[in-house]
Each structure stands twice: as structure tokens, then as C-alpha cells.
Amino acid sequence: MSKVNIKDKFKLIKNYWDPKIIGEVNDMHVKIAKVKGEFDWHLHENEDEMFLVIEGELLLKYRDREEVLQKGEMAIVPKGVEHKPVAEQETQILMIEQKGTLNTGNVKSEKTVDDPEWI
């Protein structure tokens, strides 16, 4: 295994809300994405989801509250919790998710990425 330069990997991402795999740990994928605007309300029935903000600011909306993540902050959304990520400006995030986790969870939309590519 060789090292990964996350800054260089972000330069390869052209579209928002299009997660890319940059690593694998046991049965987990390490993914990155550029995000801007609003994502879909969704939940993951069987998987927790971790968000780490590399650059920018991410708002995580829940049905009963909101949480703002700044650069260097992370949050784990437990399985079964409905959420909606929002980024007013371009934001770079890193996610650690179980292999096979669909980015839109229980929802299918134009933002669904069935098989994220490795970069």
C-alpha cells in the first residue's frame, strides 16, 4: 500500500455529490466527495455513516435538529437516522462507510451512485 495525497485526489473530482473511493480498510470504504447545495433526505437502515470535513462547512439536517461541521470536525450519523447534508459553498468531505453503502440510502434519485469509482 502506498500513501494517498487527499488534496491531489480532490483535484480529480469534477461533480458534486459524486463520491469516489480512495481506500479500503477491512470491510469499509474510505470515500471523498465535493459537495455543494442540498442532498436528499435519506437514511441508512443497516450502516452508520461518518462525515469528516476537509475543507468548507457542512450542515447536517436531522428531522429534530441541525448540526454544523467546520473544517476538521466530524460526525457519525447512526444507522436508521434520517438526515440531509447541505453545503452552501463547495465543501470537501471524507466518509468512512461499509462496502456497498448506497450514498442515498433508502432513496433512489439522480444523485444515487450505485457503484462509486476508485480514484
N, C-alpha and C positions, 0 to 999 in steps of 0.2 A: 504494500500500500504506500502510495506517495502522498505528500501533503497536497492540500487543496487551498487555493487562494480564493476566498469567498468574494472579494472585490472583483477579481477577474471574472468569476462565474456570473456575477450580476450583470456585467457588461454584455454577456451573451443573450440575456433575456430581452425580448423585443415587445412582448404583450403583457398587459396587466392581467392578474388573476390566472396566470398560466404556470403552475408550479413545476419546477424541474428538480430532479433527483441529483444530489451531489455526493451522496454517500449511503452506506448501509451499515447498520450496527445490529447484529443478531437478526431479529425479525422486524426491524424498524428501518424506515427510510428517513434520511435527512434531506429535506427539501428546502428550496429557496423560491421566493416569488417577489415580483414587483407588484404592488397593489395601489390602486387609486380609484376613488369612488366608493360605491356601495356594493357589497356582495349579497348573496341570497340568505334569507333566514333559513337555517338548517340545523340538524343535529346529527350526531354520530351515535347510533344505538349501541355499538359494541366497542368503540375506541375513544380513548382520551385524545385530546389534541393540544399540542404545545406550540405557542407562538412566542418568538423572540424577535424584538425589533432591532434591526441592524442599523438602519437609517430612517429618520422620519418619525411619524407618530401614528399609532393605530388605535382606533376606538373599537372596543368590543361591546356590542349591544347585547344585552340579555333581556328577556321579557320583563324582568323586575328591577333592572338596574343597568348602569353603564360603567365601563372601566377604560381609562386611557392608559396606553402603554407608550412610554417615551423610549428613545434610543437606549439600548442596554437593559431594558426591562422585559420581563417575560410573564406569561400567564398560561396556566393549564386549564383548558375547558374540559370538565369531566364528561364522560360518555353520558348520553341522554339529555344533555343541557342544550336547549335551543339558543343559538347565537347568530349574530350578524356582524362580521367585520366591516369597518368603514375607515377609509383614509382620505382626508380632504386633499392632501398633496401626495405626490409619489412617495411611497414608503417601501423599504426593503425589509422582508421578514424571512426568518428561518423557522422551519417547522420540523418537529420530530413526530412521525406518525407510524403506526403499524403498517406493514406492507399491505397493499390492497385497499387502503383507506381512500374512499372517494372524496374529493375535495368539497363536493356539495352535499355529502352525507346522504340523507334520506330524500333529497330533492334532485331532480334532473332538470337542467336548464342549459342555456347557451354557454354558461361558464363551467359546465361539467367537463372535467378532464379524466377520461376513463383510464388512460394508460400514460402517465407522465413520462417524459423522456429524460434520459441521463444527459447531463452536460458536463 
